[in-house]
Structure formats: structure tokens, C-alpha cells
Amino acid sequence: MEILLSEIQKALSKGEKVVLSGFGTFKSVIVNDKAVVYPRTKEKKIVKAHRVARFTPGRSLKKSVR
């Protein structure tokens, strides 16, 4: 399991998409700059653009969860 997860992590860091048939798809997307407010201090800051990992479940995974 650790090897599988490390390979997915390597592919995502390169910007590649990982498709696991019947399970889902992992991909890396870019999130644009956005303004945020810290609730405790009410301080406003800008979070710079960055990449994040996204997962889209496959049809058979969605069906088995229902």
C-alpha cells in the first residue's frame, strides 16, 4: 500500500493524472490566488496560487458506497 501511495504522490508532483480503473482518478490542479480572513484575528491575507490534489471517485466506487 505504501508503494502505491508513493507512486501516486510522485505522479501528482509531476502534474500527471493517475487513473485507477473502477476506483477513481487522482489529479493535480492549480488553485488561483484568493483572499482569506482568519476567524480568530479577523486578519485578511492573500493565499498565493498553488497546486492541490483532487480525487474523483469512479462509477463503481460510487455505486458500492450507496
C-alpha positions, 0 to 999 in steps of 0.5 A: 500500500505504501508503494502505491501511495508513493507512486501516486504522490510522485505522479501528482508532483509531476502534474500527471493524472493517475487513473485507477480503473473502477476506483477513481482518478487522482489529479493535480490542479492549480488553485488561483490566488484568493483572499482569506480572513482568519476567524480568530484575528479577523486578519485578511491575507492573500493565499498565493496560487498553488497546486492541490490534489483532487480525487474523483471517485469512479462509477463503481466506487460510487455505486458500492458506497450507496 
